[in-house]
Amino acid sequence: MRFIDTDHPAFRPLWIRLLVTGFLLAWGVLEITVLGGHLWAILAFGLFAYCVWAFFIAFPRRGDGDPGG
């Protein structure tokens, strides 16, 4: 069982995966620099790292014969 279901159609477009990952990075930076919430920053950076792995490293690639990029 995976934490994020990368087979879900909502995560198929690249811009959505970039948006979610970028939001988590921005949240972590905001927490550590402005708000001082170190626990929330660690949580956000941990989720950011997981999203990088799940969305860009281990993301299932489409085959050559599969339509729709």
N, C-alpha and C positions, 0 to 999 in steps of 0.2 A: 504494500500500500504506500502510495506517495503522498507527500504533504500537499503538493500542488498538482492537480490533474492536468498535465500538459497535453492530454488528448482532447481536452474540452475545446470546442470550436471558438470560444471567445479568445483563446490565447494563440490562435493560428496566425493573425496578422502581426507582423514585426513591430508596428508602431505601438500596439497595445502592450507587448512584452517590454518594449523600451520605456513606455510610460510608467508601468508598474515598478520596474527596476529603478528608474530615475526618481520616482516619488519616494521610494524607500531610502535611497541615498540622500536626497534632500532632507527628509525627515530626520535622519541620523545626524546630519551636519547641523541642522537647526537646533536639535536637542542639545548637542554637545557645546555649541558655540553661544547660542542666545539664551536658551531656557535652562541650561545646567542640569538637565535630567540624564545623568550618566547611565542609569539602568535602561531608560527608554532608548537612548542612543545605542547601547549595546544590542538591544533587541532589534532595532531598525537595521543596524549594520549586519547582524546575523541573518535577518530575513533578506537583506540585499545580497549577501554572499550566496545564500541558497537560491535566490532567483537568478543570479548570474549563472550558477551551475545548471539549474533546471531549465532555464529558457535559452541559454546560448551554448552551453557545452554538451549537455546530455539531451537536448531537445531532439525529438524524432524528426529525421530528415525525410522529405518527400522523395519518392522514386522518380526516375526520369519519365516513366509512363503515366504518372499521376497528374491530372490536370489541376490547375489552380495553385500557384506558387507558394 
